[in-house]
Amino acid sequence: MSSLFLAPVRENPWPTIAVASLNLIVAVSLVGVSLLLGITISIVAWVHALVDRKSAPVRNRVARRRLA
């Protein structure tokens, strides 16, 4: 009797497809968030290096004037 009761559940693939598509959506969202975070960190590091590079020669020029 129990095998007849569970037979429609085994033949219906929609719940499994729904869970699989939900897993796919979550996975794609996590990949997108990680890519966005990686790009943001890269841009912040690049801007920090750019600002640091421009201010370094000014400090060196001031140090040279004091020594001369």
SEKOLDO-330773 format. One record per residue (C-alpha): residue number from 0; x, y, z; residue in three letters. Coordinates in steps of 0.001 Angstrom, whole numbers, plus 500000, padded with zeros to 6 digits. Example, Ala and Ser with C-alpha at 12.3 -4.5 7.8 and 13.67 -1.06 7.14 Angstrom:
// SEKOLDO-330773
<site><resi>0</resi><c1>512300</c1><c2>495500</c2><c3>507800</c3><resn>ala</resn></site>
<site><resi>1</resi><c1>513670</c1><c2>498940</c2><c3>507140</c3><resn>ser</resn></site>
// end
This chain:
// SEKOLDO-330773
<site><resi>0</resi><c1>500000</c1><c2>500000</c2><c3>500000</c3><resn>met</resn></site>
<site><resi>1</resi><c1>502776</c1><c2>502440</c2><c3>500822</c3><resn>ser</resn></site>
<site><resi>2</resi><c1>504411</c1><c2>501891</c2><c3>497439</c3><resn>ser</resn></site>
<site><resi>3</resi><c1>501203</c1><c2>502960</c2><c3>495729</c3><resn>leu</resn></site>
<site><resi>4</resi><c1>501023</c1><c2>506025</c2><c3>497951</c3><resn>phe</resn></site>
<site><resi>5</resi><c1>504582</c1><c2>507141</c2><c3>497061</c3><resn>leu</resn></site>
<site><resi>6</resi><c1>504315</c1><c2>506333</c2><c3>493345</c3><resn>ala</resn></site>
<site><resi>7</resi><c1>502999</c1><c2>509788</c2><c3>492285</c3><resn>pro</resn></site>
<site><resi>8</resi><c1>505773</c1><c2>511475</c2><c3>494256</c3><resn>val</resn></site>
<site><resi>9</resi><c1>508464</c1><c2>509571</c2><c3>492397</c3><resn>arg</resn></site>
<site><resi>10</resi><c1>506915</c1><c2>510292</c2><c3>489018</c3><resn>glu</resn></site>
<site><resi>11</resi><c1>506570</c1><c2>514045</c2><c3>489555</c3><resn>asn</resn></site>
<site><resi>12</resi><c1>509898</c1><c2>515764</c2><c3>488696</c3><resn>pro</resn></site>
<site><resi>13</resi><c1>508705</c1><c2>519352</c2><c3>489325</c3><resn>trp</resn></site>
<site><resi>14</resi><c1>509759</c1><c2>519648</c2><c3>492991</c3><resn>pro</resn></site>
<site><resi>15</resi><c1>513231</c1><c2>518396</c2><c3>492117</c3><resn>thr</resn></site>
<site><resi>16</resi><c1>513469</c1><c2>520790</c2><c3>489181</c3><resn>ile</resn></site>
<site><resi>17</resi><c1>512325</c1><c2>523662</c2><c3>491417</c3><resn>ala</resn></site>
<site><resi>18</resi><c1>514974</c1><c2>522879</c2><c3>494040</c3><resn>val</resn></site>
<site><resi>19</resi><c1>517656</c1><c2>522520</c2><c3>491364</c3><resn>ala</resn></site>
<site><resi>20</resi><c1>516740</c1><c2>525841</c2><c3>489787</c3><resn>ser</resn></site>
<site><resi>21</resi><c1>516732</c1><c2>527498</c2><c3>493199</c3><resn>leu</resn></site>
<site><resi>22</resi><c1>520206</c1><c2>526095</c2><c3>493846</c3><resn>asn</resn></site>
<site><resi>23</resi><c1>521324</c1><c2>527408</c2><c3>490472</c3><resn>leu</resn></site>
<site><resi>24</resi><c1>519946</c1><c2>530873</c2><c3>491218</c3><resn>ile</resn></site>
<site><resi>25</resi><c1>521691</c1><c2>530947</c2><c3>494598</c3><resn>val</resn></site>
<site><resi>26</resi><c1>524966</c1><c2>529777</c2><c3>493059</c3><resn>ala</resn></site>
<site><resi>27</resi><c1>524854</c1><c2>532375</c2><c3>490279</c3><resn>val</resn></site>
<site><resi>28</resi><c1>524002</c1><c2>535086</c2><c3>492804</c3><resn>ser</resn></site>
<site><resi>29</resi><c1>526947</c1><c2>534127</c2><c3>495009</c3><resn>leu</resn></site>
<site><resi>30</resi><c1>529297</c1><c2>534132</c2><c3>492034</c3><resn>val</resn></site>
<site><resi>31</resi><c1>528009</c1><c2>537553</c2><c3>491002</c3><resn>gly</resn></site>
<site><resi>32</resi><c1>528450</c1><c2>538974</c2><c3>494492</c3><resn>val</resn></site>
<site><resi>33</resi><c1>531971</c1><c2>537578</c2><c3>494747</c3><resn>ser</resn></site>
<site><resi>34</resi><c1>532910</c1><c2>539021</c2><c3>491353</c3><resn>leu</resn></site>
<site><resi>35</resi><c1>531475</c1><c2>542387</c2><c3>492308</c3><resn>leu</resn></site>
<site><resi>36</resi><c1>533373</c1><c2>542326</c2><c3>495591</c3><resn>leu</resn></site>
<site><resi>37</resi><c1>536601</c1><c2>541363</c2><c3>493829</c3><resn>gly</resn></site>
<site><resi>38</resi><c1>536229</c1><c2>544154</c2><c3>491284</c3><resn>ile</resn></site>
<site><resi>39</resi><c1>535445</c1><c2>546668</c2><c3>494035</c3><resn>thr</resn></site>
<site><resi>40</resi><c1>538517</c1><c2>545661</c2><c3>496039</c3><resn>ile</resn></site>
<site><resi>41</resi><c1>540667</c1><c2>545879</c2><c3>492900</c3><resn>ser</resn></site>
<site><resi>42</resi><c1>539423</c1><c2>549376</c2><c3>492100</c3><resn>ile</resn></site>
<site><resi>43</resi><c1>539949</c1><c2>550566</c2><c3>495677</c3><resn>val</resn></site>
<site><resi>44</resi><c1>543496</c1><c2>549138</c2><c3>495675</c3><resn>ala</resn></site>
<site><resi>45</resi><c1>544218</c1><c2>550735</c2><c3>492293</c3><resn>trp</resn></site>
<site><resi>46</resi><c1>542957</c1><c2>554135</c2><c3>493450</c3><resn>val</resn></site>
<site><resi>47</resi><c1>544976</c1><c2>553813</c2><c3>496650</c3><resn>his</resn></site>
<site><resi>48</resi><c1>548124</c1><c2>552997</c2><c3>494666</c3><resn>ala</resn></site>
<site><resi>49</resi><c1>547434</c1><c2>555869</c2><c3>492265</c3><resn>leu</resn></site>
<site><resi>50</resi><c1>547047</c1><c2>558377</c2><c3>495103</c3><resn>val</resn></site>
<site><resi>51</resi><c1>550118</c1><c2>557018</c2><c3>496866</c3><resn>asp</resn></site>
<site><resi>52</resi><c1>552234</c1><c2>557215</c2><c3>493708</c3><resn>arg</resn></site>
<site><resi>53</resi><c1>551366</c1><c2>560865</c2><c3>493051</c3><resn>lys</resn></site>
<site><resi>54</resi><c1>552101</c1><c2>562011</c2><c3>496589</c3><resn>ser</resn></site>
<site><resi>55</resi><c1>555417</c1><c2>560162</c2><c3>496931</c3><resn>ala</resn></site>
<site><resi>56</resi><c1>557478</c1><c2>562366</c2><c3>494550</c3><resn>pro</resn></site>
<site><resi>57</resi><c1>556258</c1><c2>565511</c2><c3>496345</c3><resn>val</resn></site>
<site><resi>58</resi><c1>557627</c1><c2>564176</c2><c3>499639</c3><resn>arg</resn></site>
<site><resi>59</resi><c1>560915</c1><c2>563285</c2><c3>497976</c3><resn>asn</resn></site>
<site><resi>60</resi><c1>561274</c1><c2>566780</c2><c3>496514</c3><resn>arg</resn></site>
<site><resi>61</resi><c1>560690</c1><c2>568372</c2><c3>499904</c3><resn>val</resn></site>
<site><resi>62</resi><c1>563288</c1><c2>566054</c2><c3>501455</c3><resn>ala</resn></site>
<site><resi>63</resi><c1>565819</c1><c2>566961</c2><c3>498723</c3><resn>arg</resn></site>
<site><resi>64</resi><c1>565299</c1><c2>570695</c2><c3>499279</c3><resn>arg</resn></site>
<site><resi>65</resi><c1>565975</c1><c2>570319</c2><c3>502993</c3><resn>arg</resn></site>
<site><resi>66</resi><c1>569176</c1><c2>568382</c2><c3>502377</c3><resn>leu</resn></site>
<site><resi>67</resi><c1>570544</c1><c2>570825</c2><c3>499771</c3><resn>ala</resn></site>
// end
